[in-house]
Amino acid sequence: MVTHSTHAEVRIEDALLDDIKSHRGWFTGLGIVFLVLGCLAIAFPWVAALSLELTIGALLVVAGIAIGVHAFSGPRWKGRAMSLGLAALALISGMLMLFFPLVGLVTLTTLVMLYFLLTGATKLWFAYQSRPAIGWGWILTSGILSLALGLLMLFQLEELLPWVLGLLLGVDFIFGGVWMLMLASRAKLLS
């Protein structure tokens, strides 16, 4: 006898499989992009870490300018003071990251540690929700790896050199690319 939850699991698995099949090309392309970016980040960890830090700094400067312009867009807008405060915070943070990139790397390394911890937990949850659908084991593996990298960074933060940031990002990107490619290839086999 088949229970109601088994029917629901089959429907969810079928819907997930159909969705992966219909977007197989995107999964393949994104998987390849992640693999290439991961290999480049591992090959050039300082460049990857510094590029990431400078890009975020530039984005914060642009965001600060945009928020500042928005603050003056309405003649009687009551949130102007708060917007100007946020604009100043974004501009100052971005400028500090651009003018003092090595100091910014420490902050960025902390943020990446949080990223790994949160994405690891999210991937684990997604793997749990997706099982026994195709590829759920790869998602689980990717989640465990992301969580492990985050915990490694948490307990070794003072001893990490900035190049470790690029290396860890590369490893995470490679595993993310692998599970996307595995999903796409399994969906092709089941077509």
C-alpha positions as CSV (number, residue, x, y, z in Angstrom):
1,M,0.0,0.0,0.0
2,V,1.3,3.4,-1.0
3,T,0.9,6.2,1.6
4,H,-0.1,9.8,0.9
5,S,3.4,11.1,1.7
6,T,4.9,8.7,-0.9
7,H,2.6,10.2,-3.6
8,A,3.7,13.7,-2.5
9,E,7.4,12.7,-2.7
10,V,6.9,11.2,-6.1
11,R,5.1,14.3,-7.4
12,I,7.8,16.6,-6.0
13,E,10.6,14.4,-7.5
14,D,8.8,14.3,-10.9
15,A,8.3,18.1,-10.8
16,L,12.0,18.6,-9.8
17,L,13.1,16.2,-12.6
18,D,10.9,18.0,-15.2
19,D,12.3,21.4,-14.1
20,I,15.9,20.1,-14.3
21,K,15.2,18.6,-17.7
22,S,13.7,21.8,-19.1
23,H,16.6,23.8,-17.8
24,R,19.4,21.3,-18.4
25,G,21.3,23.6,-20.7
26,W,21.4,26.3,-18.0
27,F,22.6,23.8,-15.4
28,T,25.3,22.6,-17.8
29,G,26.5,26.2,-18.7
30,L,26.4,27.4,-15.1
31,G,28.3,24.2,-14.0
32,I,31.0,24.9,-16.6
33,V,31.3,28.5,-15.5
34,F,31.6,27.6,-11.9
35,L,34.3,25.0,-12.7
36,V,36.3,27.4,-14.7
37,L,36.0,30.2,-12.1
38,G,37.0,27.6,-9.4
39,C,40.1,26.5,-11.3
40,L,41.1,30.1,-11.9
41,A,40.6,31.0,-8.2
42,I,42.7,28.1,-7.1
43,A,45.4,28.9,-9.7
44,F,45.5,32.6,-8.7
45,P,44.2,32.8,-5.1
46,W,45.6,36.3,-4.4
47,V,44.1,37.6,-7.6
48,A,40.8,36.0,-6.8
49,A,40.7,37.4,-3.3
50,L,41.8,40.8,-4.2
51,S,39.5,41.0,-7.2
52,L,36.6,40.0,-5.1
53,E,37.4,42.6,-2.5
54,L,37.9,45.4,-5.0
55,T,34.7,44.5,-6.8
56,I,32.7,44.6,-3.6
57,G,34.3,47.9,-2.7
58,A,33.4,49.4,-6.2
59,L,29.8,48.1,-5.8
60,L,29.5,49.7,-2.4
61,V,30.7,53.1,-3.9
62,V,28.1,52.8,-6.7
63,A,25.4,51.8,-4.2
64,G,26.3,54.8,-1.9
65,I,26.1,57.2,-4.8
66,A,22.7,55.7,-5.9
67,I,21.3,55.9,-2.4
68,G,22.5,59.5,-2.1
69,V,20.9,60.5,-5.4
70,H,17.7,58.7,-4.3
71,A,17.7,60.7,-1.0
72,F,17.2,63.9,-3.0
73,S,14.8,62.5,-5.6
74,G,11.7,63.5,-3.7
75,P,11.3,67.1,-2.4
76,R,9.6,66.2,0.9
77,W,10.7,62.7,1.5
78,K,10.9,62.0,5.2
79,G,13.5,59.2,4.9
80,R,16.1,61.5,3.5
81,A,18.3,61.6,6.6
82,M,18.3,57.8,6.9
83,S,19.1,57.4,3.2
84,L,21.9,59.9,3.5
85,G,23.3,57.9,6.4
86,L,23.1,54.7,4.5
87,A,24.7,56.4,1.5
88,A,27.6,57.6,3.6
89,L,28.0,54.2,5.2
90,A,28.2,52.5,1.8
91,L,30.5,55.2,0.3
92,I,32.9,55.1,3.3
93,S,32.9,51.2,3.4
94,G,33.5,51.0,-0.4
95,M,36.2,53.7,-0.4
96,L,38.0,52.0,2.5
97,M,37.9,48.7,0.6
98,L,39.3,50.3,-2.5
99,F,42.0,52.4,-0.8
100,F,43.0,49.8,1.8
101,P,42.5,46.4,0.0
102,L,44.6,44.3,2.4
103,V,42.6,45.4,5.4
104,G,39.4,44.9,3.5
105,L,40.5,41.3,2.8
106,V,40.2,40.5,6.5
107,T,36.7,41.9,6.6
108,L,35.9,40.1,3.4
109,T,37.3,36.8,4.7
110,T,35.0,37.1,7.7
111,L,32.1,37.7,5.3
112,V,33.0,34.7,3.1
113,M,33.2,32.6,6.2
114,L,29.6,33.6,7.0
115,Y,28.7,32.9,3.3
116,F,30.1,29.4,3.5
117,L,28.3,28.7,6.8
118,L,25.0,30.0,5.5
119,T,25.2,28.4,2.0
120,G,26.4,25.1,3.5
121,A,23.3,25.0,5.8
122,T,21.1,26.0,2.9
123,K,22.5,23.3,0.6
124,L,22.0,20.7,3.4
125,W,18.4,21.8,3.8
126,F,17.9,21.7,0.0
127,A,19.5,18.2,-0.2
128,Y,17.2,17.0,2.6
129,Q,14.1,18.5,0.8
130,S,15.2,17.0,-2.6
131,R,16.0,13.5,-1.5
132,P,15.6,10.9,-3.1
133,A,15.5,13.0,-6.3
134,I,18.4,12.8,-8.7
135,G,21.6,14.5,-7.6
136,W,20.6,15.1,-4.0
137,G,23.8,13.4,-2.9
138,W,25.9,15.9,-4.8
139,I,24.0,18.8,-3.2
140,L,24.5,17.2,0.2
141,T,28.2,16.8,-0.5
142,S,28.5,20.4,-1.7
143,G,26.6,21.6,1.5
144,I,28.9,19.5,3.8
145,L,32.0,21.0,2.0
146,S,30.7,24.6,2.3
147,L,29.9,24.1,5.9
148,A,33.3,22.5,6.6
149,L,35.1,25.4,4.9
150,G,33.1,27.9,6.9
151,L,33.9,26.1,10.1
152,L,37.6,25.8,9.2
153,M,37.7,29.6,8.6
154,L,35.8,30.3,11.8
155,F,38.3,28.4,13.9
156,Q,41.5,29.5,12.0
157,L,40.6,33.1,11.1
158,E,43.6,34.7,12.8
159,E,46.0,32.4,11.1
160,L,44.6,32.6,7.6
161,L,46.5,34.5,5.0
162,P,44.4,36.5,2.5
163,W,45.2,34.0,-0.3
164,V,43.2,31.4,1.5
165,L,40.1,33.3,0.6
166,G,40.7,32.8,-3.1
167,L,41.6,29.1,-2.6
168,L,38.4,28.4,-0.6
169,L,36.2,30.2,-3.1
170,G,37.8,28.1,-5.9
171,V,37.1,24.9,-4.1
172,D,33.5,25.8,-3.3
173,F,32.9,26.9,-6.9
174,I,34.3,23.7,-8.3
175,F,32.0,21.6,-6.1
176,G,29.1,23.8,-7.0
177,G,29.9,23.3,-10.7
178,V,30.2,19.6,-10.3
179,W,26.8,19.1,-8.7
180,M,25.2,21.3,-11.4
181,L,26.8,19.2,-14.2
182,M,25.8,16.0,-12.4
183,L,22.2,17.1,-12.2
184,A,22.2,18.0,-15.9
185,S,23.8,14.7,-17.0
186,R,21.4,12.7,-14.8
187,A,18.5,14.6,-16.3
188,K,19.7,13.8,-19.8
189,L,20.0,10.1,-19.0
190,L,16.5,10.0,-17.7
191,S,15.0,11.9,-20.7
